[in-house]
Amino acid sequence: MYKGHIIHVSIGDKTHGNPGVVFFGDIPGTDMDKIAPIVRLRESVEDVIPSVVLLKPRDVKKLTFDAKFYWPLGKQGPICGQGVIMAARAIKEKYRVPDESIITLLPDQKFGPGAAPEKFHLKVSGNQVLSMLDNMYIAPVSKTDPAYAAIASALPNTVTDSIYRTNLGDYMCMFDNVQKLRASTDAFNAAYDKLIAVDKTAFGLLVVSPAEDGKGAEATLSSMGETCITCSNIGLEVGHLMNRFGLLPAIGKDGMQTFDITHPHRVVDSGEMGAKMTIKYNPFKNESRVDLYASVGEDIYIYKDSASVWRQSRILPAKQIQLANTDHILQHSR
């Protein structure tokens, strides 16, 4: 049997948000290939195939963990913005980590140099998770690269020479005004589909525009056929792109350039996700910070003998709810 933890990620401190599952320990690769796509969380009226994170302690005393990230639908990827937030919150819960502690995640480097940062630092306080990345970089995509053609053909209103690749697995592009960005929202997912066809390691496509008031940005990330804003990647990456184009505000007394990112086309501020993120960018240290929240939901169990996935509520421990049935039988018990 494998036991996981359901973690909800949101911009505000809400009890529910974007759900995912974190597993601890050694799970054989053959089992993980089955676990990731079959874990379905019945949230609201729709089945959600969530992000899944597999954590293995490297040094518990130093709060350092190896991490493997599985994107929705079960494909392993080099990094997942939601996944790093979920992982930090799950570690805090499992190991009773004190507030203000720094957790270090070491993403799997199997995808090669530059596909993912060597490490992530996250500060946890209650449900709040501060994601800090001091080795963030973005690199321009050559016009001869098939990825450039895929993005430019699907989103022709992007600014010339504004297409970049980041070490979080995303591609980024800039629109010079909000109207062009909003007019292109229907094309985001189509552009991502074209991108993933030429680069299988691409996590998402991030599109950015200066806000109408000139004090921040509008941005959205298309990944796995959906658009979203509640993603650590967005917060960590946008400051770097805006810095390239000279669009960041003045440096504050804390040495950071602080600005908000809003969602251009699907305002969900009253819902579970939230629609605005506050970003702090340090141009001297090439550092980005973003605050998100992660709340611990229920435990989830996968049994090898029943081929079923179950969720057990922490509030009502006697109640188990069947989440999904599958033809997959796990080969090993834990």
Steps between C-alpha positions, in 0.01 A plus 500: 500500500616853421384796707497850358391842620257725314625860500298799378696795357345848482598866488300588811493295820201287399400151608474384140689588187681320220539143633792264461651197675836453673651156570799435728753219467631271230234404248628280215489673164261244355254572780539876475423488130165347600432708809536841336234461229246303708477731801183693425367750751128557484489868580170678446326350196805400299772241524840659535815315398741690720866577520684232699828540690723219621735599784798310638693635801861594422575655841201537734694705757583755229147468353642397163300269272533351152189572294340352192214689339218343302284735298125453459425186294799326657798614292818564697642848446814680612315744729149601605424835663198368687697192594774687686239683710315176577824327592605768749162493675496119516852494647399754763204284599678165504815610681336767723728765355502826702375821337759707311704189418667468158431182303723401208374294205737332254314436172585191297767595244423217258379748237846647450679828578276804523171309499447567872676696774739295711314608812201694629481679837161539666413669830191367677288677763164345573329456163718767340783385271757749373669368187850639447718434199839671492634325192218583261588574139328555168663460161379634164367243255664511159274582207627183334376289793177309418364613837526865388302427184237306694436789741527783245261333256234442768545836674598748225442807722799427723784752513786421266795338677297444818491120501712346777561159659537474878663246728158420645403328177282781366508713190410870536391772261401865536208702360550876485150579630219336690249525216713279276548255783130476578412466134729197475371306801318244290827417324704429816426130523537450124840665521602268784386199297723610212787559741480162671499333158854630436632496859370216716672641811311832488295536818303802390471816295491823701368816335551842657392860443554823697190585705281786382601716797868433432554371854515128438422233246228279368610145443369151450657158460370240260598149603346161434221659297384735777569861593578594858652764726550312828844375414833563666663509156308810399613697801861395470533562127304816417736736683792381290318561173373843609851590613627425149252751360551766769145470635562450872423765765763681704695308762345525847667537839517121528714487186221330305285612208145417607213466255175309445412250231134470404323252279398641161190308409360283777454698820434249776584710805181398679562132433753251624801605299540874525583742219792712622854420613750736664856455377831624641794514261862576595697612191832491685471137610295384200249377755122465488259438786131416503267419790244225453294297743457125532249329728511135597192308392439130536720194484483282192568126483577276204457128562669246276244225562183697428625717213309787657596843621350621827497826689468517877388819668700627795185658637291183466760220519239227490370614164673382186396618156588302189667733254565289194511147364769388264621190323855568621626266773803622692782251511651586839352575838640755741 
